[in-house]
């Protein structure tokens, strides 16, 4: 938050940011509840950015978030059941009497279990 121009009015987002830092400081044991209540009340009534700066001046700066950004997890369709149904349909449509697709289904099931076995 820049306080270069004290005449700039504070936004609700800036006030909430200060209040969040104050609540975190209480959780870390840096402020007592009474101190935090006074500062939070002052943050909500602050008109200018310069009014917000002293409320967190004696607190350490928050650490930047170091968690790596992850891609949203895309859910894939279940391959094993779909493939199993296709192989059974192929066996039924096949002129061969031996259920050869069931061997493939058994192989895929065993492979799936081996991959998802708890360590």
C-alpha positions in Angstrom: 0.0 0.0 0.0 1.5 3.3 -1.1 1.2 6.3 1.2 3.1 8.7 -1.0 0.0 11.0 -1.3 -1.7 11.3 2.1 -4.8 12.9 0.4 -5.6 9.7 -1.5 -8.8 8.1 -0.1 -8.7 4.5 1.2 -10.8 1.9 -0.5 -12.8 -0.9 1.2 -10.3 -3.4 -0.2 -7.4 -1.6 1.4 -9.2 -1.4 4.7 -10.0 -5.1 4.6 -6.3 -5.9 3.8 -5.3 -4.0 6.9 -7.9 -5.7 9.0 -6.7 -9.1 7.7 -3.1 -8.3 8.7 -4.3 -7.2 12.2 -6.3 -10.4 12.7 -3.3 -12.4 11.6 -1.1 -10.5 14.0 -3.5 -11.5 16.8 -3.3 -15.1 15.8 0.5 -14.9 15.8 0.5 -13.3 19.3 1.9 -10.0 18.1 -1.2 -8.0 19.3 -3.6 -8.4 22.2 -7.3 -8.6 21.5 -7.8 -5.1 22.9 -5.1 -3.6 20.7 -6.5 -5.4 17.7 -10.0 -4.2 18.4 -8.9 -0.6 18.6 -6.8 -0.8 15.4 -9.6 -2.6 13.5 -12.1 0.0 14.5 -9.6 2.7 13.3 -9.1 0.8 10.1 -12.8 0.7 9.3 -13.2 4.4 10.1 -10.1 5.4 8.1 -10.7 7.9 5.3 -7.3 8.2 3.7 -4.5 5.8 3.0 -2.3 7.7 5.4 -4.7 6.8 8.2 -4.2 3.1 7.5 -0.4 3.1 7.4 0.3 3.6 11.2 -2.1 0.7 12.1 0.3 -1.9 10.8 3.6 0.1 10.9 4.9 -1.9 13.9 4.0 -5.3 12.4 6.3 -7.3 10.1 5.5 -7.3 6.4 3.6 -10.4 5.4 5.6 -13.1 3.6 4.8 -13.5 0.0 2.9 -16.7 -0.9 5.4 -19.3 -1.8 3.0 -22.1 -2.7 3.4 -23.1 -6.3 0.5 -22.3 -8.6 -1.2 -25.5 -9.6 -3.2 -26.2 -12.7 -6.9 -27.0 -12.1 -7.4 -30.8 -12.0 -9.3 -32.0 -15.0 -11.3 -35.1 -14.3 -10.7 -37.8 -17.0 -13.4 -40.3 -17.9 -12.9 -43.7 -16.3 -11.0 -45.6 -18.9 -11.2 -49.0 -17.4 -15.0 -49.4 -17.3 -15.4 -47.9 -20.8 -12.8 -50.1 -22.3 -14.2 -53.2 -20.5 -17.7 -52.5 -21.9 -16.2 -52.1 -25.4 -14.3 -55.3 -25.1 -17.3 -57.3 -23.9 -19.4 -55.9 -26.8 -16.6 -56.9 -29.2 -16.7 -60.4 -27.8 -20.4 -60.7 -28.1 -20.2 -59.5 -31.7 -17.3 -61.8 -32.5 -17.9 -65.2 -34.1 -15.2 -66.7 -31.8 -16.6 -68.8 -28.9 -13.6 -68.1 -26.6 -14.1 -64.9 -24.5 -10.7 -63.3 -25.6 -11.7 -59.8 -24.5 -12.0 -61.0 -20.9 -8.3 -61.6 -20.9 -7.7 -58.0 -21.8 -10.2 -56.9 -19.2 -8.4 -59.0 -16.5 -5.1 -57.6 -17.5 -6.3 -54.0 -17.3 -8.0 -54.6 -13.9 -4.8 -56.1 -12.4 -2.7 -53.3 -13.8 -5.1 -50.7 -12.4 -5.0 -52.3 -9.0 -1.2 -52.4 -9.0 -1.0 -48.7 -9.8 -3.5 -47.6 -7.2 -2.4 -49.9 -4.4 -1.8 -47.9 -1.1 1.9 -47.7 -0.2 
